[in-house]
Amino acid sequence: MSGIDLRIADGTLHLSGDLSIAHVGTVAAPEDGTVARIELSQVARLDTAGAWLVLDLAQRFGDVPVSGATAPQNDLIETVRRNLPPDVQPPERHTLRNLLIRLGHAVWDTGREALALTAFLGQVVAEILRLLRHPGRLRVTSMVHHMQATGLDAVPIVVLMSFLIGVVVAFQGSTQLEQFGAEIFVVDLIAISVLRELGILLTAIIVAGRSASAFTAAIGSMKMREEIDALRALGLDPITVLVAPRILALVLMLPILCILANVAGLTGGAMMAWMDLGIAPAAFAERIATQIGPWHLAVGLIKAPVFALIVGVVGCRNGLRVGGDAESLGAQTSAAVVASIFLVIVADAVFSVFFAVVGV
């Protein structure tokens, strides 16, 4: 028997013939007639394509039952049924009610995520305080390694970026101030913007892109290989072994990177002011020493440990949230970079308002 024959009789769709991939493509489903059951007793051969055809016909007529199949044929049909992709849901209508529901879910998820992040921050701070009371528990070798990875290896890109930012600020400032004969104030513009804001903020953003993603990828890979579970089975706390050394290394190195960024930014600004406005480096340095107070430098250095804590906590927490597949690792790594940069900018805005209120 070759081909496939479809016949409707007494509310039953009778299938007969060879339900294989060679003939499935030639079948045209009946458009009329009421079908309450599909009968397969006359089917000579059934493969996965034929099983898919049977399930498709059953769904078209309202999920009608299938009978008459042999035990192997039933097993094949059930196997194909279990592996069918889920039904595609129609697109959600953009009504006011649906938008409010989505907004409510987003607010709830954001609040829950903020609480979870705060709880993890508390765990990390408590563990760091315990390590300070018992320094012998600290993994010094691991911390030094991460100090090199997060600090020393980031020096070239941080210095280059800050130097170019100083050049840009000096050039744009000189173009505007020269119109009013106030060229000397470009020194104040460069010094204040670099020392208070741009030096630490851009450095923290670069470190967030490098270190937050690196922390998430490293810890997430260990989570996928079940090394985190192995640590717990050995009686070791992952926060002590993996999280604390990374965060401490970042807290120690970010202020140093901030100082290097400030020096590079002022150097770039001084060079551009010299070439564009004729302000000698000695005059540039004297203006900074006499007109720029130490609090401008202190403001940037105060922000550095806080930004480092934000980047480290977000990166490590997202690493511990990685599931068992590579897709989860990529999603958490991207989320760590986005979240850490966003929180750093929010924290910088809070610091700016706070220092403005206290008059610093």
VOMARMAR-605520 format. One record per residue: y, z, x of N, C-alpha, C in turn; residue in three letters. Coordinates in steps of 0.2 Angstrom, whole numbers, plus 5000, padded with zeros to 4 digits. Layout:
! VOMARMAR-605520
YZXYZXYZXALA...
//
This chain:
! VOMARMAR-605520
499450005004500050005000500650005004MET501149965003501749955007502349965002SER502949985005503549985001503550044997GLY504050054993504150114989504250094982ILE503950124977504050104970504350164967ASP504850164963505150214959505050194952LEU504850244948504750234940504850294937ARG505250284931505450344927505050344921ILE504650394919504250394913504250464910ALA504350474904504350544901504750594905ASP505350574907505750624911505450634918GLY505050604921504750614927504850554932THR505150564938505250504942504550504947LEU504250454946503650444950503750404956HIS503550424962503650394968502950374971LEU502950314973502250294976502350244982SER501850234986501950194991502050234998GLY502350195002502450225009503150245010ASP503250315010503850345011504050355018LEU504150305022504250315029504950285030SER505150295037505850265039505850195038ILE505250155038505350085038505550055031ALA505450105026505550075019506150115016HIS506350175018506850215015507450175014VAL507650135019508350105018508350055013GLY507750035010507749975005507750004998THR507750074997507650104991508350114987VAL508350094981508950104977508850154972ALA509150204972509050264967509250234960ALA508850254955508950234948509650264945PRO510050224942510650254940510650284933GLU510150264929510050294922509450324921ASP509350364916508750394914508850474916GLY508450514912508450584913507850604917THR507950644922507350654927507350734927VAL506750764925506650834925506150854931ALA505850804934505350824939505250754943ARG505050764950504850714954504150724956ILE503750664955503050664956502850624962GLU502450654967502350624973501550614974LEU501150624968500450614969500250544971SER500650494970500450424972500750404979GLN501050454983501350434989500750434994VAL500750384998500150375003500350405010ALA501050395012501250415018501950445017ARG502050505021502750535021502950555028LEU503550535030503850565036504450595035ASP504850615040505450655039505950615035THR505950545036506450505032506250505025ALA505650505024505450505017505550575013GLY505450625017505550695015506350695013ALA506750675017507450675016507650635010TRP507250575008507350535002507150574996LEU506650614997506450654991506950704989VAL507150744994507650794993508350764991LEU508550704993509150674991509050654983ASP508550634982508450614974508350674970LEU508050734973508050794969508750824968ALA509150814973509850844972510250804968GLN510150734968510550694963510450704956ARG509850724954509650744947509650814946PHE510050854950510150924948509650974951GLY509450954957508951004960508351014956ASP508050954954507450954950506850974954VAL506251004952505751014956505350954958PRO504950964963504550914966503850934966VAL503350894963502650914962502250854965SER501550874965501050824967500950804974GLY501350834978501350824986500750864989ALA500450844994499950874997500250935001THR499850985004500051035007500451015014ALA500250965018500650945024501250915022PRO501250875016501850845014502350905011GLN502150955008502551005006502851045012ASN502451055017502751085023503251045026ASP503150985026503650935029504350935025LEU504250935019504850935014505250995015ILE504851055016505251125016505551125023GLU505251095028505551095035506151055035THR506150995032506750955032507350995027VAL507051025022507551065018507951115022ARG507551155026507851205030508351185035ARG508251125037508651095043509251045040ASN509251045034509850995031510551035033LEU511050995034511651025035511951055029PRO512351105029512651135023513051085019PRO513051095013513551055009514251065011ASP514551005011515251005013515751025007VAL516051085008516451105003517151065002GLN517351054996517951014995518551044998PRO519051015000519651045003519951094998PRO520251145001520551194997521251174995GLU521351184989521951154986522551204988ARG523151174990523651214992524051234987HIS523851284983524151314978524551384980THR524951404977525351474979524851524979LEU524351534975523851584975523451584981ARG523251524983522851514989523251524995ASN523851504995524251525001524351595002LEU524451634996524551704997523851734999LEU523351714997522651744999522551735007ILE522751675009522651655016523151705020ARG523751715018524251755021523951825021LEU523751845016523451915016522851925020GLY522451875021521851885026522151885033HIS522651845034522951835041523251905043ALA523651935038523951995040523452055041VAL522852055037522352105037521952095044TRP521852035046521452015052521952035058ASP522552025058523052045063523052115064THR523152155058523152225059522552255061GLY521952225059521352255062521252245069ARG521452185071521452165078521852205083GLU522452225080522952265083522652335084ALA522352365079522052425079521452425085LEU521052375084520452375089520752365096ALA521252325097521552325104521852395106LEU522152425102522452495103521852545105THR521352535101520752585103520452565110ALA520452505112520152485118520652505124PHE521252505122521752525127521752595128LEU521652635123521552705124520852725128GLY520352685127519752695131519852685138GLN520252635140520452615147520852665150VAL521352685146521852735149521452805151VAL521052825146520652885147520152875153ALA519852815154519452815159519852805166GLU520452775166520852775172521052845174ILE521252885169521452955171520852995173LEU520252985171519653015174519552995181ARG519652935182519552905189520052935194LEU520652945191521152975196520953055197LEU520653085192520453155194519853155198ARG519353105198518753105202518753035205HIS519153025211519252965214518552935217PRO518052975218517452955221517052915216GLY517252915210516852865205517152795205ARG517752785208518152725208517752675213LEU517652615210517352555214517852525219ARG517952555224518552535229518452465231VAL517852445233517652375235517852325230THR517652345224517752295218518552295217SER518852345217519552345216519952305221MET519752315228520052275233519952195232VAL519352185230519152115229519652085223HIS519652115218520152095213520852095214HIS521052145219521752135221521852075225MET521352045229521451985232521451925227GLN521051935222520951875217521551875213ALA521851925211522351925206523051925209THR523151955215523751965219523851915225GLY523451915230523551875236523451805234LEU522951785230522851715229523351685224ASP523751725221524251705216524951695220ALA524951715226525651715229525951645230VAL525551595232525851525233526151505226PRO525851505221526051475215526651515212ILE526651585213527151625211527851615215VAL527751615221528351605225528651535224VAL528251485224528451415222528851415216LEU528551435211528851435204529451475204MET529551535207530151575207530651535211SER530451505217530951465221531251415217PHE530851375213531151315209531551345203LEU531351405200531751425195532451455197ILE532451485203533151495206533551435207GLY533251385210533651325211533851295204VAL533451295199533651265192534251315189VAL534151375190534651425187535351415191VAL535351405197535951395201536251335200ALA535851275199536151215198536451215191PHE536151235186536451235179537051285178GLN536951345182537551385181538151355185GLY538051325191538651305194538951245191SER538551205187538851145183539351175178THR539151235175539551255169540151295172GLN540051345177540551385180541051355184LEU540851295187541351255191541951235186GLU541751225180542351195176542851245175GLN542751305176543251365175543451395181PHE543251365187543451395193543151455195GLY542551475192542251535193541551525196ALA541551485202540951475205540651535208GLU540951585210540651645213540251685209ILE540351675202539951715197539251685196PHE539151625199538451595199537951645203VAL538251685208537851735211537651785207VAL538051815203537851865198537351835193ASP537451775190537051745186536351735188LEU536251715195535651705198535251775199ILE535651825201535351885203535151925197ALA535551925192535351965186534851935182ILE534851865181534351835177533651835181SER533651825188533051835191532751905192VAL533151955194532952015195532752055188LEU533052045183532952075176532452045172ARG532451975172532051935167531551885170GLU531851835173531451775175530951795180LEU531051835185530651845190529951885188GLY530051935184529451975181529151935176ILE529551905171529251875165528851815167LEU529051765171528751705173528151725177LEU528151775182527651795186527051825181THR527251865176526751895172526451835168ALA526751785166526451725162525951695167ILE526151685173525651645177525051695178ILE525151755180524651795180524151805174VAL524451795168524151795162523651735162ALA523951675164523551615164522951615169GLY523151645174522551655179522051705178ARG522351765178521951825178521551845171SER521951835166521651855159521051805158ALA521151745159520651695158520051705163SER520151725169519651745174519251805172ALA519651855170519251915168518851905162PHE519051865157518651845151518051805153THR518151755157517651715159517051755163ALA517351795168516851835172516451885168ALA516751925164516451975160516051945154ILE516351885151515951855146515351825148GLY515351795154514751765157514151825158SER514451885160513951935161513651955154MET514151955149513851975142513351925140LYS513451855141512951805139512351815143MET512351835149511651845153511451915152ARG511651955147511452025145511552065151GLU511952055156512052105162512452165159GLU512852155154513152215151512652265148ILE512252235145511652285142511252315147ASP511152275153510752305158511152365162ALA511852355162512252415165512152475160LEU512252465154512152525149511452555150ARG510952505150510252535151510152575157ALA510552565162510552605169510952665168LEU511352675163511752735162512452725165GLY512652665166513352645168513752625163LEU514452645163514852625158515252565160ASP515252505156515552445158516252455160PRO516552495156517352505157517452535164ILE517052575166517052605173516952555179THR516352515177516152475183516552405183VAL516752375177516952315177517752315175LEU517952355170518652345167519152385172VAL518952445173519452485177519652455184ALA519252435188519452405194519852345193PRO519752305188520152245187520852265185ARG520952315180521552325178521952365183ILE521652415187522052445192522252395198LEU521852345199522052295204522652265202ALA522652245195523252205192523852245192LEU523752315190524352355190524652365197VAL524252365202524552375209524852315212LEU524552255210524752195213525352165209MET525452175203525952135199526652155201LEU526852225203527452235206527552205212PRO527052195216527152165223527352095222ILE526952055217527151985215527851985213LEU528052035209528652035206529252035211CYS529152075217529652075222529652005226ILE529051985227529051915230529351865226LEU529251865220529551815215530351825215ALA530551885215531251895216531551875222ASN531251885228531451855234531551785234VAL530951755232530951675231531451645227ALA531551685221532051655216532751665219GLY532951715222533551725225533651675231LEU533151665235533251615240533351545238THR532951525233533151455230533851455227GLY534051505223534751505221535251505226GLY535151545232535651545237535651475240ALA535051445241535051375244535451325240MET535351325233535651275229536451295229MET536651365229537351375228537651355235ALA537351355240537651335247537751265247TRP537251225245537251155245537751125239MET537751155233538151125228538851155228ASP538951225229539551255229539851275235LEU539551275241539751295247539751365248GLY539451405244539351475245538851495251ILE539151515256538751535262538151585260ALA537651585263537051635262537351705263PRO537751715268538051775270538451805264ALA538951755261539351775256538851795250ALA538351755249537951765243537551835243PHE537351845249537051915250537551975249ALA538151965252538652015251538852025244GLU538851975240539051975233538452015229ARG537852005231537352035228537352115230ILE537452125236537452195238538052235235ALA538652205234539152245232539252245224THR539052185221539152185213538452195209GLN537952185212537252195208536952265209ILE536952305204536752375205535952375206GLY535652425208534952435209534552435203PRO534852455197534552455191534252385189TRP534652335191534352265189533652255192HIS533552275198532952265202532452315198LEU532652375197532252425194531952405187ALA532352375183532152355177531552305177VAL531552255182531052215182530352255185GLY530452295189529852335192529552385187LEU530052405182529752455177529352415172ILE529452345171529052305167528452285170LYS528352285176527752255179527152285178ALA527052355178526452385177526252385169PRO526752385165526652375158526352305157VAL526652255159526352185158525652175161PHE525552205167524952205170524352235166ALA524552295163524052325158523952285152LEU524452255150524352205144523852155146ILE523952115151523552065153522852085155VAL522752135158522152165160521752185154GLY522052225149521652245144521452185139VAL521852145138521752085134521152045137VAL521252025143520751985146520052025146GLY520052085148519352125148519052125141CYS519452145137519252155130518952095127ARG519252035128518951975126518351955129ASN518251975135517651965139517051995136GLY517252065134516652105131516552075124LEU516952035121516852015114516451945114ARG516351915120515951855120515251865117VAL515051815113514451815110513851785115GLY513351755112512851725117512851655118GLY513351615116513451545118514051525121ASP514051465124514651445128515251435124ALA515151415118515751405113516151465112GLU515751525112516051585111516451605117SER516151585123516551605129517151565130LEU517151495128517751455129518251485124GLY518051495118518551525112518851585115ALA518451635117518751695119519251695125GLN519051645130519451635136520151605134THR520151555129520751525127521151585123SER520851625119521151675115521451725119ALA521151745125521451795130522051765133ALA522151705135522751675138523251675133VAL523151655127523651655122523951715120VAL523451765119523651835116524051875122ALA523751865128524151905133524851875135SER524951805134525651785135526051805130ILE525751795123526151815118526351895118PHE525951935120526052005120526552025126LEU526451985131526951995137527651985135VAL527751925131528451905129528651955124ILE528251975119528452035114528652095118VAL528252115123528452175127529152165130ALA529252105133529852095137530452095132ASP530352075126530952075121531052155119ALA530552195118530652265117530952295123VAL530752285129531152315135531852295135PHE531952225133532652205133533152245128SER532852255122533252285117533252365119VAL532752395122532752465124533352475130PHE533352435135533752435140534452425138PHE534552375133535252365131535452425127ALA535052465123535252515119535452575124VAL535052585129535152645134535752625139VAL535952565139536552545143536352535150GLY535652515151535452495158535552425159VAL
//
